[in-house]
Amino acid sequence: MTLGSDTRTPPLGSPAAGQRQTITQTIRVRLREPARMRNLELGLLVPAAAIAIGAVLLVQLGALGTTDSGMLTLVSLPPIFALVIHIALRIVARDADPFLVPIAVVLNGLGIAEIYRIDIAQKTLGWDGAGVRQIVWTLIAMAIAFAVLLVVRSHRVLQRYSYIAMAAGIVLLLLPMLPGIGQVTSGARLSIGFGPFSFQPGELAKIALAIFFAGYLVSNREPLSLMGRRVLGLRLPRARNLGPILVVWAAAMVVLVFQRDLGTSLLYFGLFLVMIYVATGKASWIVLGLVLFVGGALLASRVLGYVEGRFHAWLDAFDPSIYNATGGSYQLLQGMFGMANGGLIGSGLGQGRPQTVPLASSDYIVPSLGEELGLVGLFAILGLYLLFVSRGFRVGYSGADDFGKLLAVGLSFVVALQVFIVVGGVTRVIPLTGLTTPFLAAGGSSLTANWIIVALLLRISDTVRPPARGVAR
């Protein structure tokens, strides 16, 4: 080496210079990609906010013939808070998925607009109306999701608390059965009450159980993947490994029998089945689980009167004796008549009669929207759900760690299965249950749980996002 040579800068074309150029390129791409994703999210939030506020404006013009600036101001608060979440994502989760928040804002906004429309028909405007309460609950749910983003800096931390999540899920499931605070709604023990406030702890239980299932299945994947004897061409799991699925099946049957809630029972059991299938890749778990649940449901339909009534209302909905019976098919058929009245393009926001359907703003929010938005509007809403779930699945399968993969798939499937159970029930594809439609239906507990799911998916997507194309990570 000659005197005065610069040892800090390698000669052009040397291996060291090439490595330095690659590192520089990697840094530039990593800085540019998150900014592009957040800019895309901001670009999607603008039309999402316009749809949410515009839907309420159309409701006012259609139902009242005038506008209410006070309500328009209130309904603009959730999109503004979504902008706050967007700004926070630029700081704490720059790689997070850019589609989740805008989709949630649109669905949530459409739900608020339809609930407000039903308030107008029922003359329960102002702070006594369910629409204003839905806005308040939306802000609370978004604030909790914001806190989750700040507190949970990596989804892998949740794996340490798998069994705590299990205990929390069991406690939340049992709370409605406790005397004094448990409340009966439409014959089912779903909520707890404290004075004028009520809450459905089962909505949060599904998140806790998803965390537990993900942690448990990661730790026990190998023994659960071992197959036993072949029966009717299908290789079933070994008897010693049937414990987990039998325990979860028993828990689902307890919910079905003692809380009288077929939908929640199906939701929890379906969540476990999908997660164990993703963890092991063995279709036999799905077959075995379906046989267990269908068998249990058929037995319950013979033994439990309310389950039998649900099946009769489903199979013989147009029978006059069932239509006019208490708890019969009147509600189901009214919703179907409303959707039929909406036709292809709907009657228009604010111009239908969704208030004629019982529980139009909660259990039957989908028929209410179907009447005023028509088949095209319902397909658009289902398309948003499909995109939301597909982004969640993409988040799961993009990651390298098994826990994040299972958790993202589980949380996304909860939303998908809940939508299927609700839409399938009101369209008479499956027996009707009492679940709420994510983001759309009135109810603070459902909103809170679903916005927490959004926050967790954002955190997972930020942690497991794959490197930019052409750049090694």
Secondary structure as UniProt FT lines:
FT   TURN            3..4
FT   TURN            12..13
FT   HELIX           15..63
FT   HELIX           69..75
FT   HELIX           77..92
FT   TURN            94..95
FT   HELIX           100..122
FT   HELIX           126..128
FT   HELIX           130..151
FT   HELIX           155..161
FT   HELIX           162..174
FT   HELIX           175..177
FT   TURN            179..181
FT   STRAND          182..185
FT   TURN            186..187
FT   STRAND          188..194
FT   TURN            195..196
FT   STRAND          197..199
FT   HELIX           201..219
FT   HELIX           221..225
FT   STRAND          227..231
FT   TURN            232..233
FT   STRAND          234..237
FT   HELIX           239..241
FT   HELIX           243..258
FT   HELIX           262..280
FT   HELIX           283..303
FT   HELIX           305..315
FT   TURN            316..318
FT   HELIX           320..323
FT   TURN            326..327
FT   HELIX           330..342
FT   TURN            343..345
FT   TURN            349..350
FT   HELIX           354..356
FT   TURN            358..364
FT   HELIX           365..398
FT   HELIX           402..426
FT   TURN            427..428
FT   TURN            438..440
FT   HELIX           444..464
FT   TURN            469..470
//
